[in-house]
């Protein structure tokens, strides 16, 4: 199934099976609760369920492959049995051992925030399976990324990095049509950097690769929204989704699926009508 061939924006629902994620840590660590929540996200309009067993919030430590597998594999296997066939499961990990086991359990996309730098074998694995591979930009590591991120030109530097990584992974056999790029909102960026990325999403779309936007509930929006808690940033997240659709972004990684599905669909309908009027 070529899910990336769809014209409409795709919603990726977040399923964190972690005790310490920044917004929903500890909520879905129990197997039955996690499966039920993923099924709800599918009913609310998620095209992809992104399953992760390691928090990547600022300051977080690393989690071993064994612990990640213990967290994610039973849930992925259950979801592949119970989700509709058209709902794709993604594994959020930087480790080939975890990704390999997850693909065997039913995942079909690898979401790698390290862009293959943590474990080069994950790139070889994606090439072997011919599965979509998400490459994200991050300055530093989750432990250090928010210490003091500095750029001369944040947009140019991120695009250069992403294009270098797309070229590199293709040398391992990953097909260009399987590559998705993610500018990495909140990963080694200041509030100003994040808003500049959002204002220039079209530059990432212009690379020709499908773009994933992961701005959901992130801290940089708190200052604009009177220091709202992460769970109170649903409306703010929907605003970034609308901006992303207008810029041509393909995938949106979000916590609040129903609301962002509505925002994306309305923005997409407006965009399509505007395009038809311009062509007529």
C-alpha positions as CSV (number, residue, x, y, z in Angstrom):
1,X,0.0,0.0,0.0
2,X,1.5,3.4,-1.0
3,X,0.0,5.6,1.6
4,X,2.3,8.5,0.5
5,X,0.5,8.4,-2.9
6,X,-2.7,9.9,-1.3
7,X,-3.4,13.5,-2.2
8,X,-5.0,14.4,1.2
9,X,-2.9,15.3,4.3
10,X,-2.1,12.4,6.5
11,X,-2.6,12.4,10.3
12,X,-0.1,10.4,12.4
13,X,-1.5,9.7,15.9
14,X,1.1,9.6,18.7
15,X,1.2,6.5,21.0
16,X,3.9,7.0,23.6
17,X,4.3,3.8,25.6
18,X,6.6,5.6,28.0
19,X,6.5,6.8,31.6
20,X,8.1,10.2,30.9
21,X,7.0,11.7,27.6
22,X,6.5,15.5,27.9
23,X,2.7,15.6,27.3
24,X,1.3,12.1,28.0
25,X,4.0,10.2,29.8
26,X,2.6,7.2,31.8
27,X,-0.9,7.4,30.4
28,X,-0.5,4.4,28.0
29,X,2.0,2.1,29.6
30,X,-0.7,-0.6,30.2
31,X,-1.2,-2.8,27.2
32,X,-5.0,-2.7,27.1
33,X,-5.1,1.0,27.6
34,X,-2.6,1.6,24.8
35,X,-4.5,-0.6,22.3
36,X,-7.8,1.0,23.2
37,X,-6.4,4.5,22.7
38,X,-4.8,3.6,19.3
39,X,-8.1,2.1,18.1
40,X,-9.8,5.4,19.2
41,X,-7.3,7.4,17.2
42,X,-8.0,5.3,14.2
43,X,-11.7,5.9,14.6
44,X,-11.0,9.7,14.9
45,X,-9.2,9.8,11.6
46,X,-5.6,8.8,12.1
47,X,-4.0,7.3,9.0
48,X,-0.9,6.2,10.9
49,X,-0.3,5.2,14.5
50,X,3.3,6.1,15.6
51,X,4.3,3.8,18.4
52,X,7.3,4.7,20.6
53,X,9.0,3.2,23.6
54,X,11.5,5.9,24.4
55,X,10.9,9.5,25.4
56,X,12.7,12.2,23.4
57,X,11.6,15.2,25.4
58,X,14.3,17.7,26.2
59,X,16.7,16.3,28.9
60,X,15.5,12.7,28.5
61,X,17.9,9.8,28.8
62,X,18.3,6.9,26.5
63,X,16.3,3.6,26.8
64,X,17.8,0.3,25.8
65,X,16.6,-1.7,22.8
66,X,15.4,-4.5,25.1
67,X,13.2,-2.2,27.2
68,X,11.9,-0.5,24.1
69,X,10.9,-3.9,22.6
70,X,9.2,-5.0,25.8
71,X,7.1,-1.8,25.6
72,X,6.2,-1.7,21.9
73,X,6.1,-5.2,20.5
74,X,3.1,-6.6,22.2
75,X,1.1,-3.5,21.4
76,X,2.2,-3.4,17.7
77,X,1.3,-7.1,17.3
78,X,-2.1,-6.6,18.8
79,X,-2.8,-3.4,16.8
80,X,-1.9,-5.1,13.5
81,X,-4.5,-7.8,14.3
82,X,-7.2,-5.3,15.3
83,X,-6.7,-2.1,13.2
84,X,-8.2,-1.8,9.8
85,X,-5.7,-2.8,7.1
86,X,-5.5,0.7,5.7
87,X,-4.2,2.1,9.0
88,X,-0.4,2.0,9.0
89,X,1.7,1.4,12.1
90,X,5.0,3.4,12.5
91,X,7.8,2.6,14.9
92,X,9.4,5.6,16.5
93,X,13.0,4.5,17.3
94,X,16.6,5.2,16.4
95,X,17.8,1.6,17.0
96,X,17.8,-1.1,14.2
97,X,17.2,-3.9,16.7
98,X,13.9,-2.3,17.8
99,X,12.9,-1.3,14.3
100,X,13.6,-4.9,13.0
101,X,11.4,-6.5,15.6
102,X,8.7,-3.9,15.2
103,X,8.5,-4.5,11.4
104,X,8.2,-8.2,12.0
105,X,5.4,-7.5,14.5
106,X,3.4,-5.4,12.0
107,X,4.9,-1.9,11.7
108,X,5.5,-0.6,8.2
109,X,7.2,2.8,8.7
110,X,10.4,3.7,10.5
111,X,10.4,7.1,12.2
112,X,14.1,7.9,13.2
113,X,14.7,11.2,14.9
114,X,18.5,10.6,14.6
115,X,18.3,10.3,10.8
116,X,20.4,7.2,10.9
117,X,23.2,8.7,13.0
118,X,22.5,6.7,16.2
119,X,22.6,3.3,14.5
120,X,23.6,3.1,10.8
121,X,22.1,-0.4,10.6
122,X,18.6,1.1,10.8
123,X,19.2,2.6,7.4
124,X,20.2,-0.8,5.9
125,X,17.1,-2.2,7.5
126,X,14.8,0.3,5.9
127,X,16.4,-0.3,2.5
128,X,16.0,-4.1,3.0
129,X,12.3,-3.8,3.8
130,X,11.6,-1.0,1.2
131,X,9.6,0.8,3.8
132,X,9.0,4.6,4.3
133,X,11.8,6.1,6.4
134,X,11.4,9.4,8.2
135,X,14.6,11.5,8.5
136,X,14.4,14.3,11.2
137,X,16.8,17.2,11.9
138,X,18.0,17.5,15.5
139,X,20.8,19.7,16.8
140,X,22.5,17.8,19.6
141,X,20.8,14.9,21.4
142,X,17.6,14.8,23.5
143,X,19.8,15.2,26.6
144,X,21.5,18.4,25.3
145,X,19.5,19.8,22.4
146,X,17.9,22.7,24.3
147,X,21.0,23.8,26.1
148,X,21.8,26.6,23.7
149,X,20.8,25.9,20.1
150,X,22.5,28.4,17.7
151,X,22.2,28.7,13.9
152,X,23.5,31.3,11.4
153,X,20.5,30.5,9.1
154,X,18.2,28.0,10.7
155,X,16.2,27.2,7.5
156,X,19.2,26.8,5.2
157,X,21.2,24.7,7.7
158,X,18.3,22.3,8.4
159,X,17.6,21.9,4.7
160,X,21.3,21.3,4.0
161,X,21.4,18.6,6.7
162,X,18.2,16.9,5.5
163,X,19.4,16.8,1.9
164,X,22.8,15.4,2.9
165,X,21.1,12.7,4.9
166,X,18.6,11.9,2.1
167,X,21.6,11.5,-0.2
168,X,23.5,9.4,2.3
169,X,20.7,6.9,3.0
170,X,20.0,6.4,-0.7
171,X,23.5,5.1,-1.0
172,X,22.5,2.3,1.3
173,X,19.6,1.4,-1.0
174,X,16.6,3.4,0.4
175,X,14.5,4.5,-2.5
176,X,13.9,8.2,-2.9
177,X,10.1,7.7,-2.9
178,X,10.3,6.1,0.5
179,X,12.0,9.1,2.2
180,X,10.1,11.6,4.4
181,X,11.8,14.6,5.9
182,X,11.0,16.3,9.2
183,X,12.5,19.7,10.2
184,X,12.4,18.7,13.8
185,X,10.3,21.3,15.6
186,X,11.5,21.6,19.2
187,X,14.6,19.4,18.7
188,X,17.5,21.8,19.2
189,X,15.6,25.0,18.4
190,X,14.6,28.1,20.3
191,X,11.0,29.5,20.2
192,X,12.2,31.9,17.5
193,X,13.7,29.1,15.4
194,X,10.5,27.0,15.6
195,X,8.3,29.9,14.4
196,X,10.7,30.6,11.6
197,X,10.5,27.0,10.5
198,X,6.7,27.2,10.6
199,X,6.7,30.4,8.5
200,X,9.0,28.7,5.9
201,X,7.5,25.2,5.6
202,X,7.2,25.7,1.9
203,X,11.0,25.7,1.6
204,X,11.1,22.1,3.0
205,X,8.2,21.1,0.7
206,X,10.1,22.5,-2.3
207,X,12.8,19.9,-1.8
208,X,10.4,17.4,-3.4
209,X,10.3,15.1,-0.4
210,X,7.1,14.5,1.6
211,X,7.3,16.6,4.8
212,X,6.3,15.6,8.3
213,X,5.4,18.3,10.8
214,X,5.6,17.4,14.5
215,X,4.5,20.6,16.4
216,X,1.9,18.9,18.6
217,X,1.5,20.5,22.1
218,X,5.2,21.6,22.0
219,X,6.6,24.0,24.6
220,X,7.5,26.8,22.2
221,X,3.8,27.7,21.8
222,X,3.3,28.2,25.6
223,X,4.7,31.7,25.5
224,X,2.2,32.8,22.9
225,X,-0.7,31.0,24.7
226,X,-0.1,32.5,28.2
227,X,2.0,29.6,29.3
228,X,-0.7,27.0,28.7
229,X,0.1,23.4,29.8
230,X,0.8,20.9,26.9
231,X,-2.7,19.4,27.0
232,X,-4.2,22.9,26.6
233,X,-2.3,23.5,23.3
234,X,-4.7,21.6,21.1
235,X,-6.0,24.8,19.4
236,X,-2.5,26.0,18.9
237,X,-1.5,22.7,17.4
238,X,-4.4,22.8,15.0
239,X,-3.2,26.3,13.8
240,X,0.1,24.8,12.9
241,X,-1.7,22.0,11.0
242,X,-3.6,24.5,8.9
243,X,-0.4,26.4,8.2
244,X,1.3,23.2,7.2
245,X,-1.5,22.1,4.8
246,X,-1.4,25.5,3.1
247,X,2.4,25.1,2.7
248,X,2.0,21.6,1.2
249,X,3.1,19.5,4.2
250,X,2.1,15.9,3.8
251,X,2.0,14.3,7.3
252,X,1.1,15.7,10.7
253,X,2.2,13.9,13.9
254,X,-0.3,14.9,16.6
255,X,-1.7,13.9,20.0
256,X,-5.3,15.2,19.4
257,X,-6.3,13.3,16.3
258,X,-10.0,14.3,15.9
259,X,-9.3,18.0,16.1
260,X,-6.3,18.0,13.8
261,X,-8.1,15.7,11.3
262,X,-10.8,18.3,11.1
263,X,-8.3,21.2,10.8
264,X,-6.4,19.4,8.1
265,X,-9.5,18.4,6.1
266,X,-11.0,21.9,6.2
267,X,-7.7,23.5,5.2
268,X,-7.3,21.0,2.4
269,X,-10.8,21.7,1.1
270,X,-10.1,25.4,1.1
271,X,-6.8,24.9,-0.6
272,X,-8.4,22.7,-3.3
273,X,-11.2,25.2,-4.0
274,X,-8.7,28.0,-4.2
275,X,-6.6,26.1,-6.6
276,X,-9.6,25.2,-8.8
277,X,-10.6,28.9,-8.9
278,X,-7.1,29.9,-9.9
279,X,-7.0,27.3,-12.7
280,X,-10.5,28.3,-14.1
